[in-house]
Amino acid sequence: MGTYALRRVVQMIPLLLVISLLIFALTALQPGDPVDQLIFGNSKITPEDIARLKAAYGLDQPWITRYFFWLKQAVTGNFGYSQDFGIPALDFVFQSRLPNTLLLTVPALVISTLIAVPLGIFSAVRQYSALDYILTFFAFLAVSAPVFWVGALALYFFAVYLPGATGGALSLPPGGLGSPDLPADASAWAVFADKLKYLLLPMMILMLREIAVTLRFMRANMLETLTQDYVRTARAKGLADRRVLYKHALRNAVTPIVTLLGLSIPGLFGGAVITETVFSWPGMGKAILDALVSKDFNVVMVCLMMLAVLTVVFQLLTDLAYAIVDPRIRYA
């Protein structure tokens, strides 16, 4: 397995180089650049000033030349400065935005998995029951509904309708990371409770789709496994249904879920763009959208390259996890 992992790690290098080239090209070729954002609305600036600014930022060079200059700096750990915030783009993402995204996505993934896997198993075991139909309907509805639409409905219900109907007794904030008027000397419990209040709505929206997708996968895999010959043989031997289900069927049915979870982690970072924007949650997803709008290309490159690295790394970890979940799998 060690040789296989090393070979995969080596293969990641040219893959990430190609990805970085594509991201840089798509970013550089979109209309506008950072200088256009700086001079927007300034009627006093002259064409000579514009040319001088573009030369200072290297924007007068072809995009492929700028890419190799960026790559040369990136391999040394220098990803440039954020135009909007005036600090290194890497520091801005890792210190200011990544912790907020982890705070949102990690609990959402863990809780949704703990909910969806048992529900998927129960739905398969009780196939065609009333609860199975209810769970199936919920899953299709949650997967089909656009995230921004569900988020807008949740905002209206929890931040507008519910406070009005209960006189403010029940409400959740419409967005943000925390209360601006929270005292500086507030206790750790008060800070946690305040942050949790702001975290609930966006986390519920993320969990909704994750629960639906994982539930459907788990149900389908379990139904397929329960029809296998070895499961029928185990039942024919007189083993208890619980032992057949958890000892024989579950371990084989859960293997595809490893793939789903492995790809869900980088997918949550990218999928959080809409959720973080709807709820004004200052994470990586919102940073990507804001940076694209303001042409803060260095922040865009850091965020998207991080998503690319997460994707290829978790694909490798998923493949290695197969050998743990299923002993029959061996890597040369």
TATABEL-V107027 format. One record per residue. RES is the residue in one letter. SS is DSSP state (2 for helix, 1 for strand, 0 for the rest). PSI is psi in whole degrees, 0 to 359 (999 if undefined). Layout:
BEGIN
res->RES ss->SS psi->PSI
res->RES ss->SS psi->PSI
END
This chain:
BEGIN
res->M ss->0 psi->327
res->G ss->2 psi->319
res->T ss->2 psi->319
res->Y ss->2 psi->314
res->A ss->2 psi->318
res->L ss->2 psi->319
res->R ss->2 psi->320
res->R ss->2 psi->322
res->V ss->2 psi->318
res->V ss->2 psi->321
res->Q ss->2 psi->338
res->M ss->2 psi->329
res->I ss->2 psi->304
res->P ss->2 psi->328
res->L ss->2 psi->314
res->L ss->2 psi->328
res->L ss->2 psi->316
res->V ss->2 psi->318
res->I ss->2 psi->316
res->S ss->2 psi->322
res->L ss->2 psi->315
res->L ss->2 psi->317
res->I ss->2 psi->315
res->F ss->2 psi->317
res->A ss->2 psi->313
res->L ss->2 psi->324
res->T ss->2 psi->317
res->A ss->2 psi->331
res->L ss->0 psi->355
res->Q ss->0 psi->154
res->P ss->0 psi->141
res->G ss->0 psi->163
res->D ss->0 psi->176
res->P ss->2 psi->326
res->V ss->2 psi->322
res->D ss->2 psi->324
res->Q ss->2 psi->323
res->L ss->2 psi->323
res->I ss->2 psi->1
res->F ss->0 psi->126
res->G ss->0 psi->0
res->N ss->0 psi->103
res->S ss->0 psi->348
res->K ss->0 psi->349
res->I ss->0 psi->142
res->T ss->0 psi->162
res->P ss->2 psi->326
res->E ss->2 psi->321
res->D ss->2 psi->319
res->I ss->2 psi->315
res->A ss->2 psi->321
res->R ss->2 psi->319
res->L ss->2 psi->317
res->K ss->2 psi->322
res->A ss->2 psi->322
res->A ss->2 psi->324
res->Y ss->2 psi->357
res->G ss->0 psi->13
res->L ss->0 psi->356
res->D ss->0 psi->356
res->Q ss->0 psi->156
res->P ss->0 psi->152
res->W ss->2 psi->328
res->I ss->2 psi->325
res->T ss->2 psi->318
res->R ss->2 psi->326
res->Y ss->2 psi->313
res->F ss->2 psi->328
res->F ss->2 psi->318
res->W ss->2 psi->317
res->L ss->2 psi->320
res->K ss->2 psi->320
res->Q ss->2 psi->324
res->A ss->2 psi->323
res->V ss->0 psi->343
res->T ss->0 psi->2
res->G ss->0 psi->5
res->N ss->0 psi->105
res->F ss->0 psi->15
res->G ss->0 psi->180
res->Y ss->1 psi->151
res->S ss->0 psi->124
res->Q ss->0 psi->324
res->D ss->0 psi->328
res->F ss->0 psi->350
res->G ss->0 psi->23
res->I ss->0 psi->163
res->P ss->1 psi->134
res->A ss->2 psi->323
res->L ss->2 psi->317
res->D ss->2 psi->320
res->F ss->2 psi->315
res->V ss->2 psi->311
res->F ss->2 psi->331
res->Q ss->2 psi->328
res->S ss->2 psi->322
res->R ss->2 psi->320
res->L ss->2 psi->316
res->P ss->2 psi->323
res->N ss->2 psi->321
res->T ss->2 psi->319
res->L ss->2 psi->320
res->L ss->2 psi->329
res->L ss->2 psi->315
res->T ss->2 psi->323
res->V ss->2 psi->309
res->P ss->2 psi->323
res->A ss->2 psi->318
res->L ss->2 psi->316
res->V ss->2 psi->311
res->I ss->2 psi->319
res->S ss->2 psi->324
res->T ss->2 psi->316
res->L ss->2 psi->332
res->I ss->2 psi->315
res->A ss->2 psi->321
res->V ss->2 psi->309
res->P ss->2 psi->322
res->L ss->2 psi->321
res->G ss->2 psi->319
res->I ss->2 psi->313
res->F ss->2 psi->321
res->S ss->2 psi->324
res->A ss->2 psi->317
res->V ss->2 psi->323
res->R ss->0 psi->47
res->Q ss->0 psi->137
res->Y ss->0 psi->12
res->S ss->0 psi->171
res->A ss->2 psi->318
res->L ss->2 psi->325
res->D ss->2 psi->316
res->Y ss->2 psi->321
res->I ss->2 psi->314
res->L ss->2 psi->321
res->T ss->2 psi->316
res->F ss->2 psi->317
res->F ss->2 psi->317
res->A ss->2 psi->314
res->F ss->2 psi->321
res->L ss->2 psi->316
res->A ss->2 psi->323
res->V ss->2 psi->325
res->S ss->2 psi->329
res->A ss->0 psi->130
res->P ss->0 psi->142
res->V ss->2 psi->318
res->F ss->2 psi->328
res->W ss->2 psi->314
res->V ss->2 psi->319
res->G ss->2 psi->318
res->A ss->2 psi->320
res->L ss->2 psi->317
res->A ss->2 psi->320
res->L ss->2 psi->314
res->Y ss->2 psi->316
res->F ss->2 psi->311
res->F ss->2 psi->335
res->A ss->2 psi->345
res->V ss->2 psi->300
res->Y ss->2 psi->309
res->L ss->2 psi->316
res->P ss->2 psi->322
res->G ss->2 psi->322
res->A ss->2 psi->333
res->T ss->2 psi->8
res->G ss->0 psi->29
res->G ss->0 psi->0
res->A ss->0 psi->323
res->L ss->0 psi->118
res->S ss->0 psi->157
res->L ss->0 psi->146
res->P ss->0 psi->148
res->P ss->0 psi->346
res->G ss->0 psi->173
res->G ss->0 psi->182
res->L ss->0 psi->336
res->G ss->0 psi->168
res->S ss->0 psi->126
res->P ss->0 psi->338
res->D ss->0 psi->14
res->L ss->0 psi->128
res->P ss->0 psi->146
res->A ss->0 psi->332
res->D ss->0 psi->21
res->A ss->0 psi->148
res->S ss->0 psi->163
res->A ss->2 psi->323
res->W ss->2 psi->320
res->A ss->2 psi->320
res->V ss->2 psi->317
res->F ss->2 psi->314
res->A ss->2 psi->321
res->D ss->2 psi->316
res->K ss->2 psi->323
res->L ss->2 psi->323
res->K ss->2 psi->321
res->Y ss->2 psi->338
res->L ss->2 psi->334
res->L ss->2 psi->310
res->L ss->2 psi->304
res->P ss->2 psi->326
res->M ss->2 psi->321
res->M ss->2 psi->321
res->I ss->2 psi->319
res->L ss->2 psi->318
res->M ss->2 psi->328
res->L ss->2 psi->310
res->R ss->2 psi->321
res->E ss->2 psi->318
res->I ss->2 psi->316
res->A ss->2 psi->313
res->V ss->2 psi->312
res->T ss->2 psi->321
res->L ss->2 psi->314
res->R ss->2 psi->318
res->F ss->2 psi->315
res->M ss->2 psi->318
res->R ss->2 psi->313
res->A ss->2 psi->317
res->N ss->2 psi->319
res->M ss->2 psi->320
res->L ss->2 psi->319
res->E ss->2 psi->318
res->T ss->2 psi->322
res->L ss->2 psi->346
res->T ss->0 psi->0
res->Q ss->0 psi->157
res->D ss->2 psi->321
res->Y ss->2 psi->332
res->V ss->2 psi->318
res->R ss->2 psi->323
res->T ss->2 psi->319
res->A ss->2 psi->321
res->R ss->2 psi->324
res->A ss->2 psi->334
res->K ss->0 psi->352
res->G ss->0 psi->14
res->L ss->0 psi->148
res->A ss->0 psi->148
res->D ss->2 psi->321
res->R ss->2 psi->318
res->R ss->2 psi->319
res->V ss->2 psi->318
res->L ss->2 psi->308
res->Y ss->2 psi->331
res->K ss->2 psi->322
res->H ss->2 psi->313
res->A ss->2 psi->317
res->L ss->2 psi->317
res->R ss->2 psi->324
res->N ss->2 psi->326
res->A ss->2 psi->335
res->V ss->0 psi->347
res->T ss->2 psi->311
res->P ss->2 psi->336
res->I ss->2 psi->330
res->V ss->2 psi->317
res->T ss->2 psi->314
res->L ss->2 psi->314
res->L ss->2 psi->321
res->G ss->2 psi->322
res->L ss->2 psi->344
res->S ss->2 psi->331
res->I ss->2 psi->305
res->P ss->2 psi->330
res->G ss->2 psi->326
res->L ss->2 psi->322
res->F ss->2 psi->316
res->G ss->2 psi->321
res->G ss->2 psi->341
res->A ss->2 psi->356
res->V ss->2 psi->310
res->I ss->2 psi->313
res->T ss->2 psi->314
res->E ss->2 psi->327
res->T ss->2 psi->316
res->V ss->2 psi->319
res->F ss->0 psi->13
res->S ss->0 psi->41
res->W ss->0 psi->118
res->P ss->0 psi->71
res->G ss->0 psi->194
res->M ss->2 psi->323
res->G ss->2 psi->313
res->K ss->2 psi->327
res->A ss->2 psi->321
res->I ss->2 psi->312
res->L ss->2 psi->314
res->D ss->2 psi->320
res->A ss->2 psi->325
res->L ss->2 psi->319
res->V ss->2 psi->318
res->S ss->2 psi->4
res->K ss->0 psi->33
res->D ss->0 psi->78
res->F ss->2 psi->327
res->N ss->2 psi->321
res->V ss->2 psi->320
res->V ss->2 psi->315
res->M ss->2 psi->318
res->V ss->2 psi->313
res->C ss->2 psi->312
res->L ss->2 psi->325
res->M ss->2 psi->326
res->M ss->2 psi->320
res->L ss->2 psi->322
res->A ss->2 psi->316
res->V ss->2 psi->316
res->L ss->2 psi->319
res->T ss->2 psi->310
res->V ss->2 psi->326
res->V ss->2 psi->316
res->F ss->2 psi->335
res->Q ss->2 psi->319
res->L ss->2 psi->314
res->L ss->2 psi->325
res->T ss->2 psi->316
res->D ss->2 psi->319
res->L ss->2 psi->328
res->A ss->2 psi->335
res->Y ss->2 psi->319
res->A ss->2 psi->335
res->I ss->2 psi->316
res->V ss->2 psi->319
res->D ss->0 psi->104
res->P ss->0 psi->344
res->R ss->0 psi->341
res->I ss->0 psi->128
res->R ss->0 psi->142
res->Y ss->0 psi->131
res->A ss->0 psi->999
END
